[in-house]
Amino acid sequence: MSQLEELGFELRHVGINCQNEEEACQVADRFDAIFGLAKKVGNSSVFAGTAVEAMKKPYLGKNGHIAIGTTDVEKAVEYLKSQGVEFDMDTAKYKNDKMTAVYIKEEIGGFAVHLVQK
């Protein structure tokens, strides 16, 4: 198994930048109405199922963000750094001293991209 396969990269969700909570709820409601993706209101965003995260206020990325899941965020960061990818370590989140999320510095197609622990 290659290192890339071992890291198990996969799309986890797409984040959509909204201007406020009302707009975020409207976005999640539409995804629920059309696709049956149940709305779940959180502190900073509103999810539609696990596929769409409507942000209550604009966050990173001109259009929003894309979350890429991996089996090990820290190993993924090291692997991607070896491939020339740069990370914004100020965005890193930790749980029990283990990195669980971090954004890359580059926007792709107007979207910020972050790794998340599966």
All heavy atoms as an XYZ file, in Angstrom:
910
protein
N       0.856     -1.182      0.000
C       0.000      0.000      0.000
C       0.895      1.237      0.000
O       1.817      1.347      0.792
C      -0.914     -0.019      1.231
C      -1.791      1.203      1.356
S      -2.835      1.243      2.837
C      -4.010     -0.039      2.453
N       0.590      2.193     -0.875
C       1.383      3.420     -0.945
C       1.050      4.343      0.227
O       0.010      4.194      0.876
C       1.113      4.153     -2.260
O      -0.160      4.769     -2.225
N       1.947      5.281      0.479
C       1.715      6.246      1.560
C       0.441      7.038      1.297
O      -0.330      7.309      2.210
C       2.908      7.177      1.709
C       2.808      8.077      2.917
C       4.066      8.876      3.170
O       4.976      8.885      2.362
N       4.105      9.564      4.282
N       0.197      7.375      0.031
C      -1.007      8.119     -0.331
C      -2.262      7.310      0.001
O      -3.214      7.827      0.586
C      -0.962      8.476     -1.818
C      -1.933      9.501     -2.335
C      -1.805     10.819     -1.585
C      -1.725      9.738     -3.811
N      -2.258      6.022     -0.340
C      -3.413      5.163     -0.030
C      -3.584      5.014      1.478
O      -4.708      5.000      1.984
C      -3.226      3.783     -0.664
C      -3.319      3.781     -2.166
C      -2.932      2.435     -2.764
O      -1.951      1.818     -2.290
O      -3.613      2.022     -3.707
N      -2.463      4.908      2.190
C      -2.489      4.743      3.636
C      -3.138      5.943      4.334
O      -3.808      5.795      5.349
C      -1.052      4.578      4.134
C      -0.922      4.109      5.545
C       0.542      3.871      5.906
O       1.152      2.987      5.287
O       1.048      4.594      6.783
N      -2.946      7.123      3.769
C      -3.519      8.336      4.367
C      -5.018      8.450      4.123
O      -5.704      9.191      4.821
C      -2.782      9.572      3.855
C      -1.336      9.678      4.348
C      -0.590     10.775      3.602
C      -1.285      9.891      5.853
N      -5.538      7.703      3.137
C      -6.983      7.600      2.935
C      -7.699      8.908      2.689
O      -8.792      9.131      3.220
N      -7.136      9.789      1.878
C      -7.783     11.077      1.615
C      -9.162     10.877      0.984
O      -9.323     10.074      0.066
C      -6.931     11.929      0.678
C      -5.639     12.408      1.274
C      -4.431     12.114      0.667
C      -5.621     13.148      2.443
C      -3.227     12.561      1.204
C      -4.428     13.602      2.992
C      -3.226     13.303      2.369
N     -10.154     11.614      1.504
C     -11.500     11.593      0.923
C     -12.234     12.875      1.289
O     -11.966     13.484      2.328
C     -12.292     10.373      1.388
C     -12.617     10.370      2.866
C     -13.391      9.142      3.313
O     -13.259      8.082      2.684
O     -14.130      9.255      4.298
N     -13.154     13.265      0.422
C     -13.966     14.447      0.671
C     -14.874     14.197      1.870
O     -15.577     13.195      1.922
C     -14.815     14.767     -0.566
C     -15.751     15.959     -0.438
C     -14.961     17.253     -0.305
C     -16.677     16.028     -1.638
N     -14.834     15.098      2.844
C     -15.691     14.978      4.029
C     -16.887     15.927      3.956
O     -17.999     15.537      4.255
C     -14.897     15.251      5.307
C     -13.793     14.253      5.557
C     -14.284     12.845      5.598
N     -14.815     12.563      6.923
C     -15.040     11.361      7.391
N     -14.801     10.304      6.668
N     -15.520     11.197      8.597
N     -16.642     17.198      3.611
C     -17.749     18.133      3.426
C     -17.271     19.368      2.679
O     -16.077     19.603      2.555
C     -18.404     18.530      4.760
C     -17.534     19.324      5.678
N     -16.824     18.763      6.718
C     -17.248     20.652      5.726
C     -16.156     19.703      7.356
N     -16.383     20.875      6.773
N     -18.252     20.118      2.195
C     -17.993     21.405      1.559
C     -18.600     22.479      2.444
O     -19.760     22.366      2.855
C     -18.612     21.474      0.147
C     -18.456     22.854     -0.456
C     -17.976     20.416     -0.763
N     -17.810     23.500      2.751
C     -18.286     24.612      3.558
C     -18.656     25.780      2.663
O     -17.900     26.122      1.750
N     -19.803     26.364      2.906
C     -20.296     27.498      2.122
C     -20.312     28.725      3.022
O     -20.935     28.704      4.092
C     -21.712     27.227      1.581
C     -21.705     25.987      0.678
C     -22.261     28.446      0.846
C     -23.089     25.510      0.284
N     -19.626     29.775      2.608
C     -19.623     31.011      3.400
C     -20.953     31.729      3.243
O     -21.357     32.061      2.138
C     -18.489     31.936      2.960
C     -17.143     31.484      3.470
O     -17.056     30.722      4.423
N     -16.084     31.952      2.847
N     -21.618     31.959      4.357
C     -22.870     32.724      4.388
C     -22.622     33.999      5.189
O     -21.636     34.105      5.920
C     -23.978     31.898      5.037
S     -24.365     30.378      4.132
N     -23.525     34.949      5.057
C     -23.350     36.233      5.735
C     -23.806     36.212      7.194
O     -23.324     36.993      8.002
C     -24.104     37.337      4.982
C     -23.533     37.609      3.606
C     -22.066     37.986      3.657
O     -21.666     38.873      4.412
N     -21.245     37.302      2.874
N     -24.741     35.311      7.518
C     -25.274     35.281      8.878
C     -25.967     33.944      9.128
O     -26.076     33.102      8.226
C     -26.244     36.451      9.108
C     -27.314     36.515      8.038
O     -27.934     35.506      7.704
N     -27.527     37.696      7.476
N     -26.456     33.756     10.340
C     -27.103     32.493     10.714
C     -28.368     32.241      9.903
O     -28.659     31.103      9.514
C     -27.421     32.473     12.212
C     -28.003     31.153     12.670
C     -28.142     31.041     14.176
O     -27.768     31.986     14.899
O     -28.623     29.986     14.632
N     -29.133     33.285      9.626
C     -30.365     33.125      8.852
C     -30.064     32.546      7.465
O     -30.721     31.595      7.026
C     -31.086     34.471      8.716
C     -32.376     34.387      7.928
C     -33.061     35.739      7.763
O     -32.614     36.730      8.377
O     -34.039     35.797      7.000
N     -29.061     33.115      6.792
C     -28.697     32.609      5.468
C     -28.163     31.177      5.568
O     -28.491     30.327      4.728
C     -27.653     33.513      4.818
C     -27.285     33.076      3.418
C     -26.197     33.919      2.781
O     -25.728     34.911      3.394
O     -25.789     33.572      1.666
N     -27.367     30.885      6.590
C     -26.837     29.531      6.766
C     -27.966     28.523      6.959
O     -27.943     27.431      6.388
C     -25.871     29.496      7.947
N     -28.979     28.900      7.725
C     -30.137     28.019      7.928
C     -30.903     27.818      6.621
O     -31.362     26.706      6.326
C     -31.055     28.581      9.011
S     -30.421     28.339     10.687
N     -31.048     28.870      5.833
C     -31.728     28.754      4.544
C     -30.987     27.793      3.615
O     -31.609     26.969      2.934
C     -31.868     30.122      3.879
C     -32.851     31.038      4.564
C     -32.809     32.462      4.011
O     -31.936     32.828      3.241
N     -33.780     33.272      4.443
N     -29.669     27.891      3.579
C     -28.862     26.991      2.746
C     -29.072     25.544      3.201
O     -29.355     24.651      2.395
C     -27.367     27.381      2.799
C     -26.488     26.291      2.203
C     -27.140     28.708      2.077
N     -28.941     25.299      4.501
C     -29.112     23.940      5.028
C     -30.532     23.431      4.789
O     -30.725     22.255      4.450
C     -28.759     23.905      6.514
N     -31.521     24.303      4.942
C     -32.917     23.913      4.699
C     -33.128     23.462      3.251
O     -33.849     22.499      2.988
C     -33.868     25.070      5.013
C     -34.080     25.273      6.503
O     -33.864     24.318      7.290
O     -34.471     26.401      6.888
N     -32.507     24.154      2.300
C     -32.661     23.776      0.882
C     -32.040     22.417      0.604
O     -32.612     21.599     -0.107
C     -32.065     24.834     -0.046
C     -32.912     26.063     -0.204
C     -34.337     25.766     -0.680
N     -34.356     25.315     -2.067
C     -35.315     24.553     -2.593
N     -36.330     24.151     -1.855
N     -35.269     24.191     -3.855
N     -30.849     22.167      1.164
C     -30.228     20.856      0.975
C     -31.071     19.765      1.634
O     -31.166     18.653      1.118
C     -28.790     20.843      1.503
C     -27.799     21.394      0.527
C     -27.390     22.716      0.603
C     -27.282     20.599     -0.490
C     -26.479     23.240     -0.312
C     -26.382     21.106     -1.412
C     -25.975     22.434     -1.325
N     -31.708     20.091      2.753
C     -32.602     19.137      3.405
C     -33.835     18.893      2.530
O     -34.213     17.742      2.275
C     -33.009     19.662      4.783
C     -33.849     18.660      5.577
O     -33.841     17.454      5.252
O     -34.507     19.089      6.544
N     -34.457     19.954      2.044
C     -35.672     19.820      1.235
C     -35.425     19.054     -0.061
O     -36.243     18.226     -0.472
C     -36.249     21.205      0.926
N     -34.306     19.322     -0.695
C     -34.026     18.698     -1.991
C     -33.461     17.286     -1.851
O     -33.871     16.368     -2.560
C     -33.056     19.578     -2.813
C     -33.715     20.926     -3.139
C     -32.626     18.873     -4.099
C     -32.747     21.952     -3.712
N     -32.514     17.102     -0.921
C     -31.778     15.847     -0.847
C     -31.995     15.055      0.441
O     -31.417     13.983      0.621
C     -30.270     16.103     -1.005
C     -29.928     16.790     -2.288
C     -29.512     18.110     -2.282
C     -30.019     16.135     -3.510
C     -29.182     18.763     -3.461
C     -29.704     16.771     -4.696
C     -29.281     18.092     -4.677
N     -32.788     15.616      1.375
C     -33.030     14.918      2.631
C     -31.832     14.919      3.564
O     -31.676     14.022      4.389
N     -30.988     15.956      3.446
C     -29.823     16.080      4.314
C     -30.238     16.881      5.552
O     -30.393     18.092      5.490
C     -28.670     16.774      3.578
C     -28.181     16.079      2.307
C     -27.127     16.927      1.610
C     -27.633     14.704      2.625
N     -30.437     16.195      6.649
C     -31.004     16.803      7.855
C     -30.157     17.963      8.377
O     -28.936     17.877      8.458
C     -31.161     15.754      8.948
N     -30.855     19.036      8.725
C     -30.211     20.248      9.245
C     -29.823     20.046     10.700
O     -30.610     19.526     11.504
C     -31.160     21.437      9.109
C     -30.575     22.748      9.647
C     -31.449     23.936      9.331
C     -32.521     24.116     10.344
N     -33.264     25.373     10.184
N     -28.590     20.480     11.033
C     -28.121     20.451     12.421
C     -27.401     21.760     12.693
O     -26.370     22.049     12.100
C     -27.178     19.273     12.656
C     -26.696     19.184     14.089
C     -25.781     18.004     14.309
C     -25.293     18.025     15.751
N     -24.202     17.084     15.970
N     -27.958     22.555     13.597
C     -27.404     23.861     13.933
C     -26.306     23.703     14.974
O     -26.498     23.047     16.000
C     -28.502     24.810     14.456
C     -27.919     26.164     14.839
C     -29.608     24.970     13.422
N     -25.139     24.301     14.690
C     -24.014     24.286     15.624
C     -23.656     25.696     16.040
O     -24.376     26.652     15.722
N     -22.541     25.842     16.727
C     -22.118     27.156     17.219
C     -21.750     28.116     16.100
O     -22.159     29.272     16.112
C     -20.930     27.012     18.173
C     -21.322     26.346     19.472
O     -22.459     26.429     19.890
N     -20.382     25.669     20.097
N     -20.951     27.662     15.139
C     -20.458     28.558     14.090
C     -20.987     28.229     12.707
O     -20.719     28.969     11.753
C     -18.923     28.535     14.064
O     -18.468     27.227     13.799
N     -21.755     27.135     12.598
C     -22.241     26.725     11.286
C     -23.503     25.893     11.419
O     -23.903     25.507     12.518
C     -21.166     25.918     10.562
O     -20.880     24.719     11.264
N     -24.107     25.627     10.252
C     -25.287     24.776     10.179
C     -24.982     23.692      9.147
O     -24.695     24.000      7.987
C     -26.535     25.577      9.763
C     -27.762     24.682      9.760
C     -26.743     26.786     10.673
N     -25.015     22.444      9.581
C     -24.739     21.340      8.668
C     -26.022     20.872      8.002
O     -27.095     20.918      8.600
C     -24.104     20.161      9.406
C     -22.600     20.203      9.424
C     -21.931     20.865     10.437
C     -21.865     19.579      8.430
C     -20.548     20.901     10.469
C     -20.484     19.612      8.441
C     -19.816     20.270      9.463
N     -25.881     20.409      6.765
C     -26.924     19.683      6.052
C     -26.364     18.281      5.885
O     -25.448     18.067      5.076
C     -27.223     20.325      4.710
N     -26.845     17.358      6.715
C     -26.245     16.034      6.760
C     -24.793     16.189      7.169
O     -24.455     17.011      8.017
N     -23.915     15.420      6.540
C     -22.484     15.574      6.782
C     -21.792     16.171      5.566
O     -20.590     16.409      5.595
C     -21.826     14.216      7.103
O     -22.055     13.324      6.005
C     -22.392     13.620      8.388
N     -22.557     16.447      4.507
C     -21.974     16.867      3.229
C     -21.749     18.368      3.102
O     -20.821     18.800      2.424
C     -22.852     16.393      2.068
N     -22.609     19.166      3.722
C     -22.555     20.613      3.528
C     -22.524     21.309      4.884
O     -23.324     21.008      5.770
C     -23.780     21.116      2.732
C     -23.771     22.627      2.603
C     -23.833     20.459      1.354
N     -21.584     22.244      5.025
C     -21.492     23.068      6.225
C     -21.693     24.518      5.810
O     -20.847     25.101      5.143
C     -20.121     22.908      6.893
C     -19.984     23.723      8.159
C     -18.614     23.607      8.817
O     -17.656     23.188      8.138
O     -18.508     23.952     10.009
N     -22.827     25.089      6.183
C     -23.125     26.491      5.884
C     -22.622     27.326      7.058
O     -23.120     27.204      8.182
C     -24.618     26.687      5.664
N     -21.628     28.161      6.786
C     -21.012     28.968      7.833
C     -21.924     30.144      8.206
O     -22.486     30.790      7.326
C     -19.650     29.483      7.369
C     -18.687     28.390      6.919
S     -18.374     27.112      8.160
C     -17.497     28.069      9.395
N     -22.033     30.438      9.495
C     -22.886     31.530      9.954
C     -22.297     32.902      9.646
O     -23.012     33.904      9.687
C     -23.151     31.413     11.453
C     -24.029     30.219     11.809
C     -24.276     30.171     13.303
C     -25.142     28.999     13.683
N     -25.388     28.945     15.140
N     -21.004     32.954      9.372
C     -20.359     34.182      8.902
C     -19.194     33.748      8.017
O     -18.666     32.644      8.185
C     -19.904     35.071     10.053
C     -18.867     34.472     10.957
C     -18.512     35.424     12.087
C     -17.441     34.803     12.978
N     -17.064     35.680     14.062
N     -18.806     34.588      7.082
C     -17.713     34.195      6.184
C     -16.465     33.793      6.955
O     -16.092     34.427      7.937
C     -17.469     35.459      5.350
C     -18.773     36.177      5.373
C     -19.337     35.916      6.758
N     -15.848     32.708      6.499
C     -14.624     32.224      7.118
C     -13.571     32.115      6.027
O     -13.628     32.842      5.035
C     -14.881     30.884      7.838
C     -13.746     30.441      8.727
C     -13.232     31.273      9.714
C     -13.177     29.180      8.573
C     -12.174     30.864     10.524
C     -12.126     28.770      9.379
C     -11.630     29.618     10.356
O     -10.578     29.221     11.145
N     -12.621     31.260      6.168
C     -11.541     31.145      5.199
C     -12.066     30.724      3.827
O     -13.049     29.998      3.719
C     -10.499     30.136      5.693
C      -9.797     30.503      6.996
C      -8.844     29.392      7.406
C      -9.050     31.814      6.863
N     -11.386     31.210      2.788
C     -11.764     30.898      1.419
C     -12.755     31.907      0.886
O     -13.701     32.271      1.583
N     -12.523     32.370     -0.336
C     -13.431     33.343     -0.951
C     -14.857     32.792     -0.991
O     -15.813     33.492     -0.666
C     -12.944     33.664     -2.371
C     -13.782     34.699     -3.106
C     -13.215     34.996     -4.470
C     -13.897     34.086     -5.470
N     -13.546     34.349     -6.855
N     -14.996     31.522     -1.370
C     -16.316     30.903     -1.492
C     -16.684     30.025     -0.305
O     -17.848     29.730     -0.087
C     -16.368     30.047     -2.759
C     -16.120     30.862     -4.002
O     -16.632     31.963     -4.150
N     -15.303     30.341     -4.899
N     -15.675     29.592      0.424
C     -15.896     28.673      1.536
C     -14.709     27.752      1.668
O     -13.584     28.131      1.345
N     -14.970     26.533      2.119
C     -13.868     25.593      2.314
C     -14.266     24.183      1.919
O     -15.446     23.855      1.825
C     -13.373     25.626      3.765
C     -14.356     25.082      4.752
N     -15.320     25.862      5.348
C     -14.535     23.827      5.242
C     -16.049     25.119      6.163
N     -15.586     23.873      6.116
N     -13.248     23.372      1.709
C     -13.430     21.957      1.413
C     -12.658     21.188      2.476
O     -11.473     21.462      2.708
C     -12.906     21.615      0.012
C     -13.709     22.381     -1.041
C     -12.960     20.099     -0.232
C     -13.133     22.295     -2.445
N     -13.331     20.253      3.118
C     -12.690     19.425      4.138
C     -12.314     18.082      3.536
O     -13.162     17.401      2.961
C     -13.630     19.220      5.322
N     -11.045     17.738      3.677
C     -10.537     16.456      3.202
C     -10.179     15.617      4.419
O      -9.341     16.016      5.237
C      -9.289     16.644      2.303
C      -9.609     17.543      1.106
C      -8.729     15.283      1.877
C     -10.567     16.951      0.098
N     -10.822     14.467      4.554
C     -10.541     13.577      5.668
C      -9.300     12.754      5.411
O      -8.963     12.451      4.262
N      -8.638     12.386      6.485
C      -7.458     11.528      6.411
C      -7.390     10.665      7.665
O      -7.947     11.028      8.698
C      -6.163     12.359      6.250
O      -5.049     11.465      6.141
C      -5.945     13.320      7.389
N      -6.685      9.557      7.541
C      -6.544      8.648      8.680
C      -5.620      9.199      9.756
O      -5.717      8.798     10.912
C      -5.991      7.281      8.211
O      -4.751      7.507      7.531
C      -6.973      6.582      7.295
N      -4.731     10.128      9.380
C      -3.786     10.697     10.342
C      -3.368     12.086      9.860
O      -2.584     12.205      8.927
C      -2.559      9.783     10.468
C      -1.632     10.192     11.605
O      -1.322     11.401     11.732
O      -1.192      9.298     12.357
N      -3.894     13.115     10.495
C      -3.638     14.491     10.061
C      -2.149     14.817     10.125
O      -1.596     15.397      9.190
C      -4.471     15.507     10.882
C      -4.066     16.937     10.547
C      -5.966     15.308     10.635
N      -1.491     14.455     11.214
C      -0.070     14.797     11.351
C       0.787     14.126     10.279
O       1.666     14.752      9.694
C       0.418     14.451     12.757
C      -0.196     15.394     13.789
C       0.103     15.014     15.231
O       0.579     13.880     15.491
O      -0.160     15.860     16.100
N       0.539     12.857      9.995
C       1.283     12.163      8.932
C       0.955     12.766      7.568
O       1.826     12.885      6.708
C       0.974     10.668      8.934
C       1.649      9.913     10.054
C       1.345      8.427      9.956
C       1.988      7.672     11.104
N       1.664      6.242     11.068
N      -0.311     13.148      7.372
C      -0.714     13.763      6.105
C      -0.002     15.096      5.898
O       0.432     15.406      4.787
C      -2.226     13.950      6.072
N       0.121     15.881      6.970
C       0.820     17.159      6.876
C       2.272     16.923      6.456
O       2.786     17.591      5.552
C       0.750     17.940      8.215
C       1.746     19.087      8.244
C      -0.670     18.448      8.454
N       2.929     15.980      7.085
C       4.329     15.704      6.738
C       4.458     15.227      5.295
O       5.350     15.665      4.571
C       4.934     14.687      7.715
C       5.121     15.236      9.111
C       5.829     16.590      9.156
O       6.894     16.733      8.531
O       5.294     17.519      9.798
N       3.561     14.336      4.881
C       3.594     13.847      3.503
C       3.369     14.998      2.516
O       4.124     15.163      1.559
C       2.542     12.760      3.285
C       2.366     12.416      1.831
C       3.300     11.607      1.179
C       1.293     12.917      1.099
C       3.158     11.316     -0.172
C       1.153     12.626     -0.244
C       2.093     11.821     -0.874
O       1.952     11.544     -2.210
N       2.354     15.803      2.765
C       2.030     16.888      1.829
C       3.118     17.966      1.828
O       3.411     18.549      0.782
C       0.661     17.473      2.142
C      -0.506     16.504      1.870
C      -1.817     17.075      2.384
C      -0.605     16.184      0.390
N       3.728     18.229      2.974
C       4.855     19.166      3.012
C       5.980     18.669      2.100
O       6.611     19.456      1.402
C       5.385     19.340      4.439
C       4.581     20.301      5.280
C       5.230     20.453      6.657
C       4.512     21.463      7.508
N       5.138     21.606      8.846
N       6.214     17.350      2.093
C       7.261     16.787      1.234
C       6.915     16.935     -0.247
O       7.785     16.832     -1.100
C       7.508     15.312      1.574
O       6.491     14.474      1.038
N       5.636     17.209     -0.528
C       5.169     17.416     -1.895
C       5.080     18.904     -2.245
O       4.574     19.282     -3.295
C       3.789     16.766     -2.097
C       3.736     15.289     -1.756
C       4.683     14.463     -2.597
O       4.640     14.506     -3.819
N       5.573     13.730     -1.940
N       5.528     19.763     -1.318
C       5.546     21.200     -1.563
C       4.327     21.966     -1.083
O       4.208     23.165     -1.312
N       3.409     21.302     -0.395
C       2.208     21.964      0.131
C       2.575     22.692      1.419
O       3.255     22.140      2.275
C       1.079     20.942      0.382
C      -0.138     21.619      1.001
C       0.710     20.229     -0.911
N       2.101     23.934      1.548
C       2.347     24.717      2.759
C       1.081     24.776      3.607
O      -0.027     24.824      3.073
C       2.792     26.129      2.391
C       4.124     26.172      1.660
C       4.544     27.592      1.337
O       4.295     28.496      2.156
O       5.108     27.785      0.250
N       1.264     24.810      4.920
C       0.145     24.815      5.855
C       0.134     26.079      6.702
O       1.183     26.651      7.001
C       0.222     23.587      6.781
C      -0.139     22.317      6.076
C       0.814     21.627      5.356
C      -1.433     21.848      6.086
C       0.490     20.473      4.668
C      -1.772     20.703      5.403
C      -0.809     20.012      4.687
N      -1.049     26.509      7.101
C      -1.228     27.617      8.027
C      -1.381     27.005      9.415
O      -2.491     26.666      9.838
C      -2.461     28.435      7.646
C      -2.692     29.612      8.571
O      -1.968     29.737      9.593
O      -3.606     30.407      8.287
N      -0.271     26.834     10.102
C      -0.294     26.141     11.388
C      -1.063     26.909     12.464
O      -1.446     26.320     13.476
C       1.129     25.827     11.843
C       1.867     24.877     10.892
S       0.930     23.392     10.413
C       0.900     22.513     11.970
N      -1.347     28.190     12.225
C      -2.184     28.952     13.162
C      -3.615     28.423     13.181
O      -4.371     28.711     14.107
C      -2.193     30.439     12.807
C      -0.851     31.106     13.064
O      -0.058     30.585     13.880
O      -0.593     32.156     12.441
N      -4.008     27.662     12.149
C      -5.369     27.124     12.075
C      -5.466     25.715     12.650
O      -6.566     25.156     12.706
C      -5.879     27.095     10.622
O      -5.093     26.156      9.866
C      -5.836     28.467      9.985
N      -4.343     25.143     13.058
C      -4.346     23.760     13.551
C      -5.192     23.634     14.816
O      -5.164     24.496     15.685
C      -2.919     23.298     13.826
N      -5.947     22.544     14.872
C      -6.750     22.219     16.056
C      -6.256     20.889     16.606
O      -5.860     19.999     15.852
C      -8.234     22.132     15.703
C      -8.804     23.468     15.292
C     -10.288     23.404     15.075
C     -10.776     24.787     14.642
N     -12.174     24.800     14.317
N      -6.299     20.778     17.920
C      -5.773     19.593     18.594
C      -6.801     19.028     19.566
O      -7.604     19.763     20.134
C      -4.501     19.941     19.372
C      -3.363     20.383     18.500
C      -3.239     21.716     18.100
C      -2.412     19.472     18.053
C      -2.193     22.118     17.281
C      -1.362     19.876     17.241
C      -1.263     21.200     16.861
O      -0.233     21.597     16.049
N      -6.726     17.730     19.742
C      -7.525     17.055     20.767
C      -6.596     16.034     21.410
O      -6.006     15.204     20.708
C      -8.739     16.363     20.145
C      -9.668     15.736     21.151
C     -10.923     15.210     20.504
C     -11.871     14.677     21.561
N     -13.106     14.170     20.956
N      -6.452     16.118     22.719
C      -5.537     15.227     23.452
C      -4.130     15.251     22.844
O      -3.522     14.202     22.614
C      -6.082     13.799     23.484
C      -7.419     13.713     24.180
O      -7.684     14.428     25.138
N      -8.282     12.853     23.684
N      -3.651     16.452     22.544
C      -2.309     16.673     21.986
C      -2.100     16.077     20.597
O      -0.978     15.954     20.130
C      -1.215     16.149     22.930
C      -1.179     16.928     24.236
O      -1.448     18.150     24.204
O      -0.879     16.324     25.282
N      -3.163     15.691     19.922
C      -3.063     15.147     18.563
C      -3.760     16.107     17.604
O      -4.896     16.518     17.846
C      -3.711     13.766     18.498
C      -3.556     13.087     17.149
C      -3.880     11.621     17.266
C      -3.884     10.937     15.932
N      -2.645     10.927     15.209
N      -3.067     16.476     16.524
C      -3.654     17.392     15.546
C      -4.855     16.728     14.878
O      -4.765     15.600     14.404
C      -2.614     17.788     14.490
C      -3.085     18.917     13.583
S      -1.941     19.325     12.228
C      -0.380     19.476     13.060
N      -5.985     17.456     14.851
C      -7.208     16.905     14.263
C      -7.679     17.673     13.037
O      -8.558     17.197     12.314
C      -8.341     16.887     15.303
O      -8.555     18.225     15.772
C      -8.009     15.967     16.468
N      -7.110     18.863     12.808
C      -7.498     19.664     11.643
C      -6.453     20.741     11.399
O      -5.834     21.230     12.341
C      -8.864     20.310     11.859
N      -6.289     21.107     10.112
C      -5.393     22.205      9.748
C      -5.665     22.597      8.301
O      -5.982     21.748      7.465
C      -3.899     21.836      9.957
C      -3.460     20.719      9.017
C      -3.012     23.057      9.827
N      -5.574     23.900      8.020
C      -5.782     24.415      6.664
C      -4.462     24.506      5.915
O      -3.433     24.829      6.509
C      -6.394     25.822      6.706
C      -7.888     25.827      6.916
C      -8.425     25.749      8.193
C      -8.757     25.911      5.832
C      -9.798     25.762      8.383
C     -10.137     25.918      6.020
C     -10.642     25.841      7.293
O     -11.997     25.836      7.491
N      -4.523     24.261      4.603
C      -3.370     24.557      3.768
C      -3.425     26.057      3.451
O      -4.474     26.688      3.582
C      -3.320     23.690      2.485
C      -4.447     24.020      1.519
C      -3.330     22.208      2.837
C      -4.315     23.299      0.164
N      -2.282     26.626      3.085
C      -2.221     28.068      2.824
C      -2.906     28.446      1.515
O      -3.451     29.535      1.393
C      -0.772     28.546      2.807
C      -0.157     28.629      4.186
C       1.222     29.235      4.148
C       1.798     29.376      5.552
N       3.148     29.951      5.528
N      -2.868     27.577      0.556
C      -3.366     27.852     -0.788
C      -4.887     27.704     -0.870
O      -5.463     26.799     -0.274
C      -2.692     26.822     -1.714
C      -3.188     26.743     -3.099
C      -2.523     25.594     -3.860
O      -1.760     24.803     -3.272
O      -2.783     25.501     -5.058
N      -5.522     28.600     -1.619
C      -6.927     28.415     -1.982
C      -6.964     27.711     -3.323
O      -6.146     27.974     -4.201
C      -7.655     29.761     -2.117
C      -8.099     30.341     -0.815
C      -9.039     31.531     -0.982
O      -9.656     31.700     -2.058
O      -9.136     32.298     -0.019
N      -7.917     26.814     -3.483
C      -8.087     26.107     -4.747
C      -9.481     26.422     -5.269
O     -10.477     26.109     -4.610
C      -7.901     24.594     -4.570
C      -6.511     24.281     -3.995
C      -8.119     23.865     -5.895
C      -6.288     22.838     -3.610
N      -9.532     27.084     -6.416
C     -10.839     27.437     -6.993
C     -11.679     28.325     -6.096
O     -12.907     28.236     -6.114
N     -11.015     29.167     -5.308
C     -11.750     30.062     -4.404
C     -12.145     29.406     -3.097
O     -12.888     29.994     -2.305
N     -11.653     28.190     -2.844
C     -11.979     27.480     -1.611
C     -10.718     27.256     -0.787
O      -9.691     26.834     -1.313
C     -12.611     26.122     -1.907
C     -14.025     26.203     -2.387
C     -14.286     26.374     -3.745
C     -15.086     26.153     -1.506
C     -15.590     26.471     -4.193
C     -16.391     26.252     -1.953
C     -16.638     26.415     -3.304
N     -10.822     27.535      0.513
C      -9.784     27.109      1.438
C      -9.931     25.593      1.555
O     -11.022     25.036      1.319
C     -10.003     27.769      2.795
N      -8.860     24.917      1.896
C      -8.890     23.465      2.027
C      -8.284     23.088      3.377
O      -7.221     23.597      3.737
C      -8.097     22.782      0.891
C      -8.087     21.271      1.063
C      -8.668     23.173     -0.465
N      -8.990     22.229      4.103
C      -8.397     21.767      5.364
C      -8.490     20.266      5.487
O      -9.385     19.625      4.941
C      -8.971     22.487      6.579
C     -10.366     22.173      6.957
N     -10.674     21.452      8.082
C     -11.553     22.493      6.407
C     -11.994     21.360      8.195
N     -12.553     21.969      7.188
N      -7.509     19.739      6.188
C      -7.503     18.322      6.522
C      -8.266     18.139      7.818
O      -8.191     18.982      8.721
C      -6.065     17.825      6.730
C      -5.122     17.919      5.552
C      -3.724     17.469      5.956
C      -5.623     17.107      4.372
N      -8.999     17.038      7.926
C      -9.694     16.685      9.165
C      -9.459     15.214      9.452
O      -9.339     14.397      8.532
C     -11.204     16.988      9.102
C     -11.467     18.469      9.021
C     -11.879     16.264      7.973
N      -9.402     14.908     10.720
C      -9.230     13.520     11.161
C     -10.498     12.744     10.894
O     -11.604     13.178     11.226
C      -8.892     13.492     12.656
C      -8.587     12.132     13.196
C      -7.300     11.577     12.642
O      -6.302     12.259     12.576
N      -7.327     10.312     12.252
N     -10.362     11.567     10.276
C     -11.531     10.677     10.077
C     -11.921     10.062     11.396
O     -11.104      9.798     12.242
C     -11.193      9.564      9.100
C     -11.066      9.991      7.662
C     -10.947      8.745      6.824
C     -10.497      8.994      5.438
N     -10.389      7.777      4.655
